[in-house]
Amino acid sequence: MDDEKKAGILIVDDNPANLDVLVDYLEDSGFRIFVSTSGERAIQQLEHIQPDIIMLDIMMPGMDGFETCRYLKEKKATRHIPIIFYDCTVRDCG
């Protein structure tokens, strides 16, 4: 399946170890992956990409997952995108 037809997931997490595990697993499962290391950066990226779902870490420095979600749900262009919250470290989830 070409990349245009794969479901896209934006993963927002400040922990590189978490990102490595999630990206590897989801790419191997056939998803198109976008990565952001902060809520602020995710908001910027969403001006240029349209993922099918967002996986959002709860605990991040600066704009945390809850604040990022509130912002995205207030905006017409992003309010329809489903968001999955998670809070784990590789030690807990990997």
SULLIN-V658886 format. One record per backbone hydrogen bond with DSSP energy under -1.0 kcal/mol. NH is the residue of the N-H (numbers start at 0). CO is the residue of the C=O. E is the energy in kcal/mol with one decimal. If there is no record, write none. Layout:
NH&CO&E + NH&CO&E
//
This chain:
4&1&-1.5 + 8&31&-2.7 + 9&52&-2.2 + 10&33&-2.8 + 11&54&-3.0 + 12&35&-2.3 + 18&14&-2.3 + 19&15&-2.5 + 20&16&-1.9 + 21&17&-2.7 + 22&18&-3.1 + 23&19&-2.2 + 24&20&-2.3 + 25&21&-2.8 + 26&22&-2.7 + 27&23&-2.1 + 28&24&-1.1 + 29&26&-1.7 + 30&25&-2.3 + 31&6&-2.7 + 33&8&-2.8 + 35&10&-2.5 + 41&37&-2.2 + 42&38&-2.1 + 43&39&-1.7 + 44&40&-2.7 + 45&41&-2.3 + 46&43&-1.4 + 47&44&-2.5 + 48&44&-1.5 + 51&7&-2.3 + 52&7&-1.3 + 53&81&-2.3 + 54&9&-3.1 + 55&83&-3.2 + 56&11&-2.5 + 57&85&-2.2 + 64&57&-2.3 + 67&63&-2.4 + 68&64&-2.4 + 69&65&-2.5 + 70&66&-2.2 + 71&67&-2.5 + 72&68&-2.5 + 73&69&-1.0 + 77&74&-1.1 + 78&74&-2.0 + 80&77&-1.6 + 83&53&-3.0 + 85&55&-1.9 + 92&88&-3.1 + 93&89&-2.5
//
